[in-house]
Amino acid sequence: MSGTYSEENIRTLEWKEHIRLRPGMYIGKLGDGSSLDDGIYVLLKEVMDNAVDEYMMGYGRKIDVSINGREVRVRDFGRGIPLGKVLDATSKMNTGAKYDSKAFKKSVGLNGVGIKAVNALSSSFILKSFREGQVKEIEFHAGEVVRDEPLKGAKEDNGTEVTFIPDETMFGNYHYISEYVESMLKNYSYLNAGMVINFNGNRIISKNGLVDLLNDNMNREGLYPIIHLKGEDIEIAVTHGFQYGEDYYSFVNGQHTSQGGTHLTAFREAIVKTIREFYKKDFDPSDIRSSVIAAVSVKIEEPIFESQTKTKLGSKDMGPEGPSVRNFIVEFVRKNLDDFLHKNGETARILLKKIQESEKERKAISSIQKLARDRAKKVSLHNRKLRDCRIHYNSNDERRLESTIFITEGDSASGSITKSRDVETQAVFSLRGKPLNSYGLTKKIVYENEEFNLLQAALNIEESVEDLRYNNVVVATDADVDGMHIRLLLLTFFLQFFPDLVRKGHVYILQTPLFRVRNKKETRYCYSDEERQKAIRDLGPDPEITRFKGLGEISPDEFGHFIGRDMRLEPVIMRRADPYTQFLEFFMGKNTPERQDFIIDNLRVEEEIPEAVRG
């Protein structure tokens, strides 16, 4: 064995060094902005949490947010950080007012860490605190103070202004996606009715709280009017839609707990108990919750989250003498939902019919489920459709957010990805030819069709999307007509049966280079014709140009460049207003004449690719 272990091996890191060395402990993962949970959005969230906490405590009615390229600015109109503590609050770990329950009750930020992580992971971080006619301003670079202004007079209203630029040496070639930012900001508005957020000139405000959230996230009305239940420290909105699966939005103290936790588990349990008791029938839980869409928000003093990113609530008592979170939610739902159903007979009738229809469909496919599961188990043992990785999304590993599955077609393409992947976090699923067009089919097809059944088993989403094994589901097909068709068929499958995968930002398209331009000294991979032309100019006369026609033509050595840290992923974003059911009906339904007319009306002939570029 080699290596020594002595006093010289022991070192103490400064706060900023530790954050930059182990960013995953503080923001989950880095990423380039293509994923909802990438670090640049967590940085914004940490700043927003502080601003919203001020509003929740009764200070300031609006928050101004702007993103200009990579520069982010958040200005709240709360009390402002006490001027003598601005340096400590921004650069000393475990420093903040959230430990004092008199100053902040039921707040989001608890550990005095968040704003320090933003500071350490930003190439520029400027904080101004306005308080009682004075302003204190400090500027940092990567956590180091570069400018500490003395107190000055100021005519601006009280509050705090934070301006930061995430450090590209940490995050790489990142970019903000406005839809992701808007989604985050709207969640804050739903939970704080009446609070105004101005984002890049657009005004975001909610008057009806979680009812607005559900309405904005459904592209058609629910089966019955949204049931809206409010109590002290709890708010619930629920209806049933037409989608497969269950769709939940859960929050604790204004924090979007995207991975659920104790409060969401309690709600799912409570709705089953309440409905069984109301109808006096022992319905299967899956029949009750099938197609449910609900939002649950609770407020708790000193909540326990399972990580610094606060995406999952752990177990916590409401107070020294109070009930557990679970009991509090179960009792609230049992009383208030039962009262509602007794008073609203038409809603109760519609809900009963929905449960009975779900029961009928479940029993229709139950006979083939066992055969399908057995087939999936046998295939996983005896073939190589799935080359799995070691770290999964539903594990507790610190790299769980990096877990990725590439869905590709053909042995050559899957072989190249398999040989160049990170076996710790990247899995490969190989399709056999084009998948079936699943539009208009019932969920029976998921079990009857071998490809769909095996894909469902690989993703581990048969029982619930919450059991998903991979955070990133990446469609990796050729950039030609056949590849585009396979993409559309897979998206149809996901949108038909597992829309949550898309809605919650798990589905991506892998971008691979179209061209390789190289000379004896340098190789450039180009993802567009514009990049190709620039590479030709930069590399000088007569470079060698290769046009990649398919993934199988890219060697494993080269593929490693495209699925590593600089991997380009195009997120499949389902906007609230997107009528995806109409979209699927038009492109994947049986309206062939309309599609033909559309193609004829929009046909255009591309210029022929020059011979030198064909490769």
N, C-alpha and C positions, 0 to 999 in steps of 0.2 A: 504493500500500500504506500501511496505517496502523499505528500502534503504534510504541513506542520500545523499545530494548533497551540498557540501561545498567546500572551497578553497582546501582542501586536495584531492578532486576528479579531480582537474585541474592539468595536468602535461604536460610538453613539452618533446617530444621525440627527441633524436638525430637522424640525417639523417639515420644512419645504422639501428637503432631500428625501425624506421618507415618502411623502406624497408622490413625488415624481418617480421614485424607484418602485413603489407599489401602488400605482393609481387604481388598480382594481379594487383595493380595499375601500376606496373612498367614492369612486364613481362607477363601479361595475366593470366597465371596459372602455377602451379608447374609441376605436371606430372612426369612420370618415364622414359620418352624418347620414349615410344611406339607411340606417336602421333607427327605429324609434327609441331604442335604449342606448344609443351611442352616447359617449361621454359629453359631447358638446351640448347636448340637450339637458344632461344632468347638471352641467354647470349653470345653465340658464335657470333650471328648476331650483337650484339652491338659492340663487339670488331672489327669485320670485317668491319662494317660501317665506323669506324674511319680510318681503313687502306685504304679502297677504296676511301674515301674522299680525302686522300692524293694523290692517283693516279689520281683522277679526276682533282685535282688542278695542275697536271703536275709533281708530285714528286714520283719517284720510279716506276719501271716497273714490279715488282713482289711482291708477298706476299707468305710467307711460313706458312703453317698450318699443325699441327700434333695433333693427338689424340691418346694417349697411355693409354688405359683403361679409366680412368676418368680424366686424366690430359690433358688439352687443351693448346696448345701453338700457338700464332699468332705473326709472325714477319713481319713487313712492312719495307720498305726502303724509307719512306717519309722524312719529315723534322725533325721528333722527337719532343717530347713535350719540350718547353723551360725549361731548367734544373732547374731553380729557381721556377717553377710552377708545378712540377710533383706532389707534395703532394696535392696542391690545386685541380689540375685537376682530381685526383683520389679519393678525400675524402671530397670535399666541394660541396654541391648541387648547381645547377644552376651556375656552373663555367665551362667555356670553351671558345674556340675561335670562336665557330659557331655563336656567336652574332655579330661578326665583318664580314660584308659582303665582306670586302676587303681581308680577309684571307681565307674565305670559301664561295664561291658562289654556290648556288644550291646544297647544301650538304644534306646528310641524317640526321645526328645527329644535332639537333637544340637546345635542351633544357638543355644541360649540365648535363644530368641525367644518360644516358645509362651505362657508364663505372663505375659509382658509384654503380649502381644496381648489376653489375657483382661482384664488390668488396664486397659488403655487403652480397651477397648470396653465397659466396665461402668460403670454409674452408681454402683455401690457395690462395692468389692473389699476384703475384709478377709482378711489372712493371719495365722495364729498358728502359730508354730513352738515345739513342746515338745521340750525337750532337757535331759536330766540334771537334772530337778527345777526347771527354769526355763522361762518362756514369754516370747517376744517377739511383740508384736502391732502391726501397722501397718494403717491404713485409708486407702484412696484413693477419690477420685471422678474418673472419667474420666482416670485416670493421675496425678492430683495428690494429693500427700500431704495428708490432712486431720487425721490423728491418728497420732502415733508414740509409743507407750507405752514407758516404760523397762522394763528387765528386771524380772520379778516371779517369785516362787516359784510353783510349780505342782505339784500332786499327780498330774496326768494322765500317762499313758504317753507315751513319745517319739513323735514324728510331726508331721505338718503338717495344719492345717485351713484350707481355703480356702472362703470364702463370697462369692458374687458375684451381682449382678443385671445381666444384659445391658442396655445403655443403649437405651431405647426411642427416643431421638432418632436412633439409628443403625439399629435393627432394626424400628422401627415397631410396629404392634400385633401383637406376636409371642406365640406360645404353644408350650409343650413338648407333644409327643405321647408318652405314656408307652411305647407300643409301640416307637418309635424308640429311646428311651433304653434300654429293656430289651434290645433287639437288640444295641446297642453293648456293654452291660455283659456280656451273655452271651458275646459274642465274646472279651472279656477272660478270662472264666472258662474257656472251652474251651482257651485257649492256656496257661493256668496252672492245671493240674489241682490241686485242693486249696485254691486261694485262695477265700476267702469274700467276697462282695460283698453287703452289706445295702442294699437299695434301697427306700426308703419302707416299711420293715417287712418286705419280702420277701427271703428268703435265696436268693442265686444261687450255685451251686457246681457244678463239673463233676468227675467222677471218671475219665471215660474220654476226655477231651480231644476231639480232632477226630471221634471216633466219635460222641460225644454231639451234636456240631454237626450232622453229617449226619442222625442220627436225628431231631433236633428240627426239621430243615428239610424232611423228607420226610413227606408225609401218608399214605404207605403204605410197606411194606417194599420194598427194592430187589430186583432180579432175583436177586441172590446176596448172601450175607452180606458186610458191609463189609470190605474189605481194609485192614488197618491196619499201616502200615510206619513204624517209628521208628528214627532213628539220631542220632548226635551232631549237633546243630544243624539237624535236619530231622525233620519229621513229616508223613505223608501218609495220608489216608483216602479211599477211592474205591470206588464201586459204579456200576452202571447202573440207571436207573429206567425210567419209562414215558413221560416227557415228551419233547417234541421239543426239539431243541437241546442245548446243553451248559451245565452249571451248575457254577460254580467259586466257591470262597471261598479267597482267598489272603492270606497274612500275612507280614510281615517284622518280626522283633523285637516281636511282639505287636501290630503296627499292621495294621489291616484295609486292605489295598491294593485298594480297590474297583475301580480301573482296571487291576489286574494289573501287568504289567511283565515284566522279564527272567525272574524266577523262574517265573511262570505260563506264559510262552512256552516255557520250557525243559521244564516238566512236560508240556505238551500235545505237544511234540515227542517227549519220552521215552516216553510211553505208546504212541505210534504205533510207534516203533522197536522197543520191547520186544515188543509183541504181534505185529508182523510177523515178528520173528525166532523167537518161540516157536512160532507156527503154521506158519512157513515159507511164508507167503503174502503177496503184495504187496497187502494190502487198501488201499482208499482211506481216507485219514485221516478223512474225514467219517463213514464207516461205523463206524470204530473208536470215534470220540468221540461219536457220536449217542447222546443220552439219558444221557451220563455225568454223574455228580454227584460232585464231589471237593473236598477241602480240602487246601491245601498251606501249610505253615508252615516258614519258615527263619529262622535267626538269623545275623546278619552283623555283624561289627565295622565301624563307621562306614559304614553303607549310604548310597548316593546316591539320593535321591528327586528326582522331577522338579519338585516344588513344595513349599512350606512345609507344605501340608496333607497331604503324605506319602501320597497315594492311588495312586501309581504308582512302582515301583522302576526306576531306571535301571541301566545296566551297572556292575558292581563286582566286583573281585577279592575272593576270600575272605581273602586275606592277601598279604604281600609275596612269599611263595614258593608260595602255594596256588593251586588251580585256580580258574577263573572260576566264577561262580554257575551259569552254564549247564552247564558240564561237570560240576560237583559234583552237580547235580540229575539230569542225564541218566545219569550213572554209577550213582548211588544207585538210581534207578528200574530201570534195566536189570538190575542184580544182584538186588535184593530182590523186585521184582515177578516176575521170571522164576523165582526160587526158590519163591515162593509158588504160582505156577501149576503148577509141577512137583509140589508137595506136595499140592495141592488139586485133584484131577482133576474133581470135580463142578462146581466154580466155573469151571474152564477150559472144560468142556463147555457150560455155560450161556452163558458169554461168547461162545464161538464161534457158537452158535446166534443170539445177539442180533446179532452183526456180520453174519451172513449174511442175517438178516431186514432189517436196515437197507440192505444192499446191494441186495436185491431191490426194496425200496420206492424207493430212489434211482433205479434203472434204469427203474422203471415211470413215473416222472415226468420223467426226463431228456429224453424226446422232446418234451415240451411246454414244458420250461423255456426253450429257445432262442426259441420262438415268443412265449412270455410276455415274455421280456426285450426282444425286438424291439418288441413291442406297447407295453411300458412306455416305451421310449425314444421311439417315435413320438408317443405321447400326450403325453409331457412336453414335446415340442417344439411340438405343434400345438393344445394346449388349455390351459386355465387351472385345472385341478384343483388344482395345487400352486402357491401363491405363496410362493416360497422366501425365506429370509432370508440374510444374508451370513455370519453367525458360526454355526458348528456345533459340536456336542458333541465330535466326533472331530477337532477342530482343536486348535491350541496357543494359541488366543486367550485372553486373560485373562478374557473374558466368556463362555467356553464353557459354564459351568454355567447361564447364563441362557437358553441356546438352548431354544426352545419351539415346538412345532407344535400348532396348534388344529385338531382334526378336527370339522368342522361339516357340517350338512346344509342344502341349499338355497342359492340364489344370494343372497337378501337377507341372510341371516345371515352368510354368508362375506364378502359385500361390505362389511358394516358393520365386521367385524373387520379385513378387509384395509385399509380406509381409515384405521383408527385405531391399527393395530399399530405396534410399533417394528420397522422394516424391517431393523435390524441383527441382532436376536436372535429375532424372532417370525415364524414361517411359518404358512400356512393351507392345509389340505387340505379340499376340498369333496366330500362324498359326493353321489351321485345316488340319492336315495331311501333306503329302508331296506336295510342290508346283509343278506346271506344268513345264515340260522341255520346256523352251521358245526359245531354240536355233533354228534359222532359221525362226522364226515367225516375223510378222510385228508388229508395235506398237498397232495395233487394239486389240491385245490380252491383253494389259495392261488394257483396258477398259472392254473387254468382260469377262475376268477372274475375279471373285469376289475377290479372295485373292490378286492378283496383284493390282487390282483397289483400294482396301482398304489400302494396304501397301503404294501405291503411294500417296494416300490422307493423310495417317498418316504422311509421310515424308514431304508432302507439296512440291512436286517436279514436279507437272504436268506442270506448266508453265515454270519453270526454276529451275535448281539445286541451283541457288543463293538464292532461297527462303527456302532452307532446314531448318527444324525446330530443328534438333538435330546435334550437331557437331560430335558425335560419334555414328555410326550405328553398333551395335554389334550383330553378329550372335551367339546365345547361344543355342547350340544343344548338345546332348549326344556325348560322345567320342566313338561311336561304328559305325558300318557300316551304319545303318540308319541315324545317326546323320551326318556322313560325306557326305552322299548322299544329305541330305537337304542343307548342306552348299554349295555343288557344284551347286545345283539347284538355290539357292539364288544368288550366285556369277554369274551364267549364266545370270540371270535376270538383275542384275546390269550392267554387262559388255555389254549386248546386248543393253539396252535402256538408261542407266544412267552411262556411263563409268566415268564421272567426279567424281562421288562419290568415286570411287576407286582411280582414278588418283590423286585426291587432298587429299588423305589420310583420308577419313572419315569412311572407312569400316574396321572392326576388327572381330577377332574370340575370344570369351571368353574362357579363359583357366580355367577349374575347376579342383580341385584335383582328382586324381585317387585313392588315399589311405588316410585313417586316421590311424595314429599310436599313441596310447596313453597308459599311465599308470595312476596311481592314482594322480600324481602330474602335469603331463604335457600332452598336446595334440599337435601333429604335423600333418599338412596337407601336403601331398606329391604329386607333380605334375609329377613325373617320378619314375621309379623303382630305379634309383640311389638315389633319395631323400628318398624313402622308406627304402632302405638298411641303409642309414646313420642314419635315425631316429631310426631304430631298434638298431643300435650300441650305439647311444647316450642315449636312454631311458632304456637300461639295459635288463635283461632277461625277456622273456615271455610278451612283451607288447601286448595289444589288437590291432589287425590289421583288418581294414574294407576296402573292395574294393567297391568304389562307382560305380554302374552300370549305373546310369543315373541321370540327374539333379533332377528328381522328388523324388529321394531317399534322397536328402540332405535337412535337415530341414531348415525352414526359419531362425532360430537362427544361424545355421552354415553358411547359405548362406550369411549372413551379412558380414562375414569375407572375402568373395571372390569378392564382388562387391563394397567394400569400398576403402579406400586410397591405400591399397595394391593389388587392382584388377590387375590381369595379363591379358593383352590384346595382342594378336598377330596381328600386322597390316597386312592387305592385301596390298602388295606393287606392283604396276604396274611399272616395270622398263621400261626404254625407249626402250630397245631392245627386250622386251618380245613380241613374236608373239601370242598375246592372241586370235586372231581370229582363228589361226590354232589350238591352244590349245582347244578352245571350239568345233571346228569342229571334232577333234579327239575324245574327251571324251563325247561330247553331241550330235554329229551328227549321221548320219545313216551309219557309217562305222563299223558295228558290227564285221565282220570277222577280221579286223585289230585290233580292241580292244581285241577280243578273243585271237589272236596270242600274243598280248602284255602281256596279263594277264598270259597266259601259260608260256611264256618265262621268266617272272619275278616273278613267283609264288614261295613263300618260306613259310615254315610251322613254325609258332612261337612255341617256347617251351611252354609247358603247364604250366599255372600258378599254383604254389603250392597250395594245398588244404587250407593251413593255411591263404593264402592271399585272397581267393575268397570272404570271408565275408558273 
